[in-house]
Amino acid sequence: MTSTEEKKPTVFIIEDDPFVLRIYQRKLGNSGINVQLATNGVEGFERMKEAPPNLILMDLVMPQKDGFELIEDIKRTPSLQHIPIIVLSNLSQEKDIDRVKGMGVEEYFVKAHTSIHAVVDRVNQLLGISESHT
Amino acid sequence: MEHKKRVASSERTHEVNRMSVEDMLSSIGEGIIIIDDKLHITTVNTAASRILGKNASLCLGERIDACFSLVDDPSVPGERAIHALEPFFQNAFSADAPRHTSFTESIPRAFVTRDGGEPVPVALSIATLHDAEGRVTGGIIAMRDITAEIENEKIKTEFVSIASHQLSAPLGAIRWNIEMLLNQDIGPITMEQRSALTDILESNNRMIRLVSDLLNVSRLESGRIRLSPEQTHIKKLIEDVVNEYKHYIMSRGCVVSVKMDPHNPDPVINIDPILIRQVINNLIVNAVQYASTASSRIEIAVQKNDVDYQVSVWDNGIGIPEDEQKKIFTKFFRADNAQSKEAIGTGLGLYITKMIVELSGGKMWFVSKQKEGTTFFFTIPITGSAQHHGEVSLT
């Protein structure tokens, strides 16, 4: 592993829509971030426990373990509970948003109502990367 | 002898009539309960005993509240049984109730709770019964099991919600891909490609708004919207919306001003700020969208009247043709002279706006003259909006 690889921040993405996954991969991967992907909460949780990332970006409606359960698991796990979480979901109901925010996530975006640039800006901000890649 | 025969015949006729009334009651689908003026049950038909989950004979002679328990919401513990029925009968059966006056009441939805069984949703209507002198002698309660209606409503709502959710996912993915193309993340693009991609992005965003508005219409129409009033500075709320649309307003060459009542420059009104923001938002965007090309002005004014606050949004835009004014609050309506304008709206904005205003306890209307402009008005009671418990919000 080179020293630049070591310095690259890691974002772990848990998302079951392959189209959206590809967008995250392309947009974040191109901006100097090490991107890890999982398509369901069970796999995502196991892999994050092995190698905790710097930031978690996740969907809510997913097979096997949904986002609500995954956040609970993360917040119960000492090695993961301090990692900032961005939730990106199509659920746009206040009650879902309030519930998730109450679980201690940093940001909630309704996918279709948010530009990809806003997502990348927030990722960079939470990772402490000042330069904007948009 | 003659007299005796007449009496016997009359009794028989009475008996026959009585039989047919009971037959009729037992064969109709609605549950019927008849009570006397002491609230004792005198008749329970088959459908009613099915809804109550009790044999009719167990109820006969009982007081109505001993045999019949009605609540607004079975999930709320400790709610009073019989609720609206009690004050109704108290009024109707009181000694000073006017004669020859029918008392009626309908309850569109309540639940009959049963010992050891699931509550049954019902729609009820209640009316008083009278003797020949017009005195109240009792009451009749008709109730219909609405389990199937509620189930259908739920299926419809769930369908709209799932369909919208499923539509949003690909629309969101399209949006982000176009944004990346426009940002040249995937490679350089020509000016013409940029122009085409910008059009695709705008159409796609319109579709996203449409899905979101359709979902909102479905929520408003189903009456499940939550309204949580709080003390709100309406002036700041208006200024926030104007500020949010600053660039759009400027790009259309509009000048927007906010005018407050000099006697009441910063009123605080008890409203749901999120819902009323949506109203103001829709009216401002609408005014900007239908502005005439040059020197467009928009003025938002708040005025305090005797019983309400009145908010008006005035513009000197294209106006609404007189023969189309009646349809302006209709779903998907767009006036003829608005067709040629770039259609950024979904055709649901004013419909949603009016529904929110009415849910908030106010009224909405407009005055308009073609080529001169339009003013939309809405009111909010001085006492504010009433709280409305609902499980969903607008998005």
Interface residues (C-beta under 8 A of the other chain):
Chain A: D17 F19 V20 I23 R26 K27 N30 V61 N90 L91 S92 Q93 E94 K95 V110 K111 A112 H113 S115 I116 H117 T134
Chain B: H165 S168 A169 P170 L171 G172 A173 R175 W176 N177 E179 M180 N183 D185 I186 I208 V211 S212 R226 I274 E391 V392 S393 T395
